[in-house]
Amino acid sequence: MSALLKELRFTVPWGQLAAKAWGPSDGRPVLCLHGWLDNANTFDRLIPLLPNDHHFVALDFSGHGLSSHMPEGVRYQHVDYVSDVHRVVTQLGWRQFSIMGHSMGGVVGGLFASVFPKLVKNLILLDSYGFFPVNADMIQTHLKKIISYYSRLEGVSAGKIYSPEGALQRLLEANVSLTQETAKLLLERGTKTVEGGVVFSRDIRVTVNNSLPLSTEQCVLMLSKIQADVHIIMANEGLTADMMRGVYTDVGQALLKGFRESLKERCQVTVVDGNHFVHLNEPEKVAGIINDFLHARSYLHCNL
């Protein structure tokens, strides 16, 4: 894969969405979607290991990385990130493309692929089930918690100023799956310099994990609409480990079952050694799997 091609900016009513691109502009398009509170740099170590005949665009969701924050009073939801994707691919003029999403980016990718099934050729989920259900009996509690949290945030002023070392320590404390090297990589795009140090560039409102309040049954119904070929790459010390500890057992199993029953041979599931950030910490563990999947699917579609 060639070096980073260029930085991209896409116009939205509240400012801009930022992205970065690798590979030939006429290559097979792949949109890369980062996880919750992360940014496009999460793919910096993986994309150089992927096919050089593909064009990769890694997006910063609204309120993340170098993208503009949403207007005051607006609440970020997963559906807003789905809208980000639609705005970007419309401006790029992509008629069909692949999506590679990590964690929440996989959820956004799953939602987009189910809402706009004809646009998505391949869907690669990196330690993500593609959807994030809320148990039906918890929807009321979920909504109440989100509304209350947003109300408290409306009185919060500018973010705390850290030294560069302090920001690194804060990120590592909040996410034990990162290494010092990979945390620094995320901070390169996730902080900005101010007088006295640095601040996290993400909008404080995105710290609310505001998923769509869809039940597991609704998510399974939605994933059945996906027409893309899907490869789910799980980390044995990531969400898979959470399943073994009972955190996502019912939800995870139900979603994987739904994918297998609905998509049949169009869905593959692979488990690799590593944690939730294996794609960033040890990209060589997933690169070969992704390369084989993209090449196989490209060959299959060329010969249909």
C-alpha positions in Angstrom: 0.0 0.0 0.0 1.2 3.5 -0.9 1.7 6.1 1.7 -1.1 8.4 2.9 -2.5 10.0 -0.2 -4.1 13.1 1.3 -6.4 14.6 3.9 -10.0 15.1 2.9 -12.8 17.4 4.0 -16.5 17.1 3.4 -18.9 20.0 3.8 -21.8 19.5 6.3 -24.3 22.2 7.5 -22.4 22.6 10.8 -18.9 22.6 9.4 -16.9 19.8 8.0 -16.2 16.1 8.3 -12.5 15.2 8.2 -11.0 12.0 6.6 -7.7 10.7 5.3 -7.2 8.6 2.2 -4.7 5.9 1.0 -4.2 4.2 -2.3 -5.2 5.0 -5.9 -8.3 7.2 -6.2 -9.6 4.9 -8.9 -9.1 1.8 -6.7 -11.9 -0.3 -5.2 -13.4 2.0 -2.5 -13.4 1.1 1.2 -14.8 3.4 3.9 -13.1 2.9 7.3 -15.1 3.7 10.4 -13.4 4.1 13.8 -14.7 3.2 17.2 -16.3 5.2 20.0 -14.2 8.2 21.1 -11.4 7.2 18.6 -10.6 8.8 15.3 -9.3 7.9 11.8 -5.8 7.2 13.0 -7.0 3.9 14.4 -6.4 2.5 10.9 -2.9 4.0 10.3 -1.0 0.8 11.0 -3.5 -1.6 9.3 -4.2 0.1 6.0 -0.6 0.0 4.7 -0.8 -3.8 5.0 -4.0 -4.0 2.8 -4.4 -4.4 -1.0 -2.8 -1.6 -3.0 -5.5 -1.8 -5.6 -8.1 -0.4 -3.1 -8.8 3.2 -2.2 -9.2 3.5 1.6 -10.9 6.5 3.2 -10.9 6.7 7.0 -13.5 9.0 8.4 -13.6 11.0 11.6 -17.2 10.9 12.8 -18.9 14.2 13.8 -17.4 15.4 17.1 -14.4 13.2 16.7 -10.8 13.8 15.5 -10.6 16.7 13.2 -14.3 16.8 12.3 -16.6 19.7 13.4 -18.7 19.4 16.5 -22.5 19.3 16.1 -24.4 22.5 17.0 -25.1 23.3 20.6 -28.2 21.4 22.0 -27.8 18.5 19.5 -27.4 15.0 20.8 -25.1 12.5 19.0 -26.7 9.2 18.2 -25.5 6.3 16.1 -28.0 7.3 13.4 -26.2 10.6 13.1 -23.0 8.7 12.3 -24.9 6.7 9.7 -25.9 10.1 8.2 -22.2 11.1 8.2 -21.4 8.1 6.1 -24.2 8.9 3.7 -23.1 12.5 3.3 -19.5 11.4 2.7 -20.1 8.7 0.1 -22.6 11.0 -1.7 -20.0 13.7 -2.0 -17.4 11.1 -3.1 -19.8 9.8 -5.7 -19.4 6.2 -4.7 -22.2 4.0 -6.1 -21.0 0.9 -4.3 -18.3 0.4 -1.8 -17.0 -1.7 1.1 -17.1 -0.8 4.8 -14.5 -1.7 7.4 -15.6 -0.7 10.9 -14.0 -1.2 14.3 -16.3 -1.5 17.4 -18.9 1.4 17.2 -17.7 1.9 13.6 -18.9 -1.6 12.9 -22.2 -0.8 14.4 -22.5 2.2 12.2 -21.5 0.1 9.2 -24.0 -2.6 10.1 -26.8 0.0 10.4 -25.8 1.6 7.1 -25.6 -1.7 5.2 -29.1 -2.6 6.4 -30.6 0.8 5.6 -28.8 1.2 2.2 -28.2 -2.5 1.2 -27.5 -1.9 -2.4 -24.6 0.5 -1.7 -22.5 -1.8 0.4 -20.6 -4.6 -1.4 -18.5 -6.0 1.6 -18.8 -5.4 5.3 -15.8 -6.1 7.6 -16.5 -5.9 11.3 -13.4 -5.6 13.6 -14.4 -6.8 17.1 -17.9 -5.7 16.5 -21.3 -7.5 16.2 -22.5 -4.9 13.7 -25.3 -3.8 16.0 -25.7 -2.6 19.6 -29.0 -3.7 21.0 -30.6 -2.4 24.2 -32.6 -5.0 26.1 -36.3 -4.3 25.7 -36.8 -4.0 29.4 -34.0 -1.5 29.7 -35.1 1.0 27.0 -36.8 3.3 29.5 -33.7 3.3 31.8 -31.5 3.8 28.8 -33.3 6.8 27.5 -33.6 8.4 31.0 -29.9 8.0 31.6 -29.0 9.6 28.2 -31.3 12.6 28.6 -30.2 13.2 32.2 -26.5 13.0 31.2 -26.9 15.4 28.3 -28.7 17.9 30.5 -25.7 17.8 32.9 -23.3 18.3 30.0 -25.0 21.5 28.8 -23.5 23.3 31.8 -19.9 22.0 31.2 -17.4 24.5 29.9 -14.3 23.8 27.8 -12.4 20.6 28.3 -9.6 20.1 30.8 -6.1 21.1 29.8 -3.5 18.4 30.1 0.2 18.2 29.5 1.0 15.9 26.5 2.2 13.3 29.0 -1.0 13.8 31.1 -3.2 13.3 28.1 -1.4 10.1 27.2 -1.8 8.8 30.8 -5.5 9.8 30.8 -6.1 7.8 27.6 -4.2 4.8 28.8 -6.1 4.8 32.1 -9.4 4.9 30.3 -8.4 2.2 27.7 -6.2 -0.5 29.0 -6.3 -2.2 25.6 -4.0 0.4 24.0 -0.2 0.4 24.1 1.8 3.6 24.7 2.7 3.6 21.0 -0.9 3.2 19.7 -2.3 5.6 22.3 0.1 8.3 21.0 -1.1 7.6 17.5 -4.7 8.3 18.5 -3.7 11.4 20.4 -2.0 12.8 17.3 -5.5 13.3 15.8 -7.5 13.3 19.0 -5.9 16.4 20.8 -5.3 20.0 19.9 -2.7 22.4 21.3 -4.0 25.3 23.5 -2.3 27.7 25.8 -0.9 25.7 28.7 -1.0 22.2 27.1 -3.4 20.2 25.0 -7.1 19.3 25.2 -9.0 16.4 23.7 -10.5 17.5 20.4 -13.6 15.3 20.6 -16.9 16.9 21.6 -17.6 16.1 25.3 -21.1 15.1 24.2 -19.8 12.0 22.4 -18.8 10.6 25.7 -22.4 9.5 26.0 -22.6 6.1 24.2 -26.0 7.0 22.7 -26.9 3.9 20.7 -30.3 3.6 19.0 -32.7 2.0 21.4 -33.3 -1.1 19.3 -34.0 -4.5 20.9 -32.1 -7.6 19.9 -35.0 -8.8 17.9 -35.2 -5.6 15.9 -31.4 -5.7 15.3 -31.7 -9.3 14.0 -34.5 -8.2 11.7 -32.4 -5.3 10.4 -29.3 -7.4 9.7 -31.4 -9.7 7.6 -31.7 -6.8 5.1 -27.9 -6.7 4.5 -27.0 -7.8 1.0 -23.2 -7.4 1.5 -20.8 -10.2 2.1 -19.8 -10.0 5.7 -16.6 -11.0 7.6 -16.7 -10.6 11.4 -13.2 -10.7 12.9 -13.5 -11.0 16.7 -10.6 -10.7 19.2 -10.4 -13.5 21.8 -9.5 -10.9 24.5 -12.0 -8.3 23.2 -15.8 -8.7 23.0 -15.4 -12.5 22.8 -13.9 -12.4 26.3 -16.8 -10.2 27.4 -19.1 -12.8 26.1 -17.3 -15.5 28.1 -17.7 -13.3 31.2 -21.4 -13.0 30.6 -21.3 -9.3 29.7 -22.7 -9.7 26.1 -23.4 -13.4 26.0 -27.1 -13.4 25.0 -26.8 -10.4 22.7 -23.6 -11.5 21.0 -24.8 -15.0 20.4 -28.1 -13.8 19.1 -26.5 -11.4 16.6 -24.0 -14.0 15.4 -26.8 -16.5 15.0 -28.8 -13.9 13.1 -25.9 -13.2 10.7 -25.3 -16.9 10.1 -29.0 -17.8 9.5 -29.8 -14.8 7.4 -26.7 -14.4 5.3 -25.6 -18.1 5.3 -22.5 -18.5 3.1 -22.2 -14.7 2.7 -21.1 -14.4 6.4 -17.8 -15.6 7.8 -16.6 -15.3 11.4 -13.0 -15.5 12.5 -11.5 -15.2 16.0 -7.9 -14.0 16.4 -5.6 -13.6 19.3 -5.5 -10.1 20.7 -7.6 -7.5 22.5 -10.2 -5.0 21.4 -7.6 -3.0 19.5 -5.8 -5.9 17.8 -6.3 -4.1 14.5 -4.2 -1.2 15.8 -1.8 -2.9 18.2 -1.0 -6.0 16.1 -2.5 -5.3 12.6 -0.6 -8.2 11.0 -3.0 -10.5 12.8 -6.0 -9.3 10.9 -4.4 -7.9 7.7 -4.1 -11.3 6.0 -7.7 -12.2 6.8 -8.9 -8.9 5.3 -6.7 -9.2 2.2 -8.0 -12.7 1.5 -11.6 -11.6 2.0 -11.3 -8.6 -0.2 -9.5 -10.4 -3.0 -11.8 -13.4 -2.9 -14.9 -11.2 -3.0 -13.5 -9.1 -5.8 -12.7 -12.2 -7.9 -16.1 -13.6 -7.2 -17.9 -10.5 -8.3 -15.7 -10.2 -11.4 -16.8 -13.7 -12.4 -20.5 -13.5 -11.8 
